[in-house]
Structure formats: C-alpha cells, structure tokens
Amino acid sequence: SKADFALVRAHKADKMGNLVYHKTAQNFNPLAAAAGKVTIAEVEEIVETGDIDPNHVQTPSIYVQGLLQAKQEKRIERLTTRSV
C-alpha cells in the first residue's frame, strides 16, 4: 500500500521536479518521495530545467507532483544575554 501524500524537503529542484538533497536529507527523503501517491517537495532553490546534472538527481521528477519554494532561516548560533 502507498501513502496518500508525501512531503519532502530538498535543497534544489528544477522546474520539472527533479530533486537534489543536502546532507542528511538524502537518507530518507528519496524513499518517502517514492512512497506517496502525491509528493510535494519544499525546496530552497528552483532552477531551470537542465541546470541540474542528471548524475546528481536523487529523486526523478516522475515522483514529484508539486513544488513549493520556501526560505529557511539558518541559525548557527543563538545570541543569549544575561543582565549583570
């Protein structure tokens, strides 16, 4: 049986829906994308079709039905202060 929806996060996608993941996102997102009847990918960057090297595509567009571009605030440190 398949899941009705799969929501995945990718680093980059082309306009057709070919996905490239970054770091640990490549562990389970390709499997989750293939497991859903409808897959929606939230990506940081959408590029023109053909801009991604075919050898770097980790999820082909056949599995992706929707793209959503979203910005993620990348916090490396959190500023904390205390009154003295």
Long-range contacts (C-beta under 8 A, 24 or more apart in sequence): 2-35, 2-36, 2-37, 3-35, 3-36, 3-37, 4-36, 4-37, 4-38, 5-36, 5-37, 5-38, 5-39, 5-40, 6-32, 6-33, 6-34, 6-35, 6-36, 6-38, 6-39, 6-40, 7-32, 7-39, 7-40, 7-41, 7-42, 8-32, 8-33, 8-39, 8-40, 8-41, 8-42, 8-59, 9-41, 9-42, 9-43, 10-41, 10-42, 10-43, 10-44, 10-59, 11-43, 11-44, 11-45, 12-43, 12-44, 12-45, 12-46, 12-47, 12-52, 13-41, 13-43, 13-45, 13-46, 13-47, 13-52, 13-64, 13-67, 14-46, 14-47, 14-48, 14-49, 14-50, 14-51, 14-52, 14-61, 15-46, 15-47, 15-48, 15-49, 15-67, 16-49, 16-61, 17-41, 17-61, 17-63, 17-64, 17-65, 17-67, 18-52, 18-57, 18-59, 18-60, 18-61, 18-64, 19-43, 19-57, 19-58, 19-59, 19-64, 20-52, 20-56, 20-57, 20-58, 21-58, 21-59, 26-58, 29-58, 29-59, 30-58, 30-59, 33-59, 33-63, 33-64, 34-59, 34-63, 36-63, 38-65, 38-66, 39-63, 39-64, 39-65, 39-66, 40-64, 40-65, 40-66, 40-67, 40-68, 41-66, 41-67, 41-68, 42-68, 42-69, 42-70, 43-67, 43-68, 43-69, 43-70, 44-69, 44-70, 44-71, 44-72, 45-69
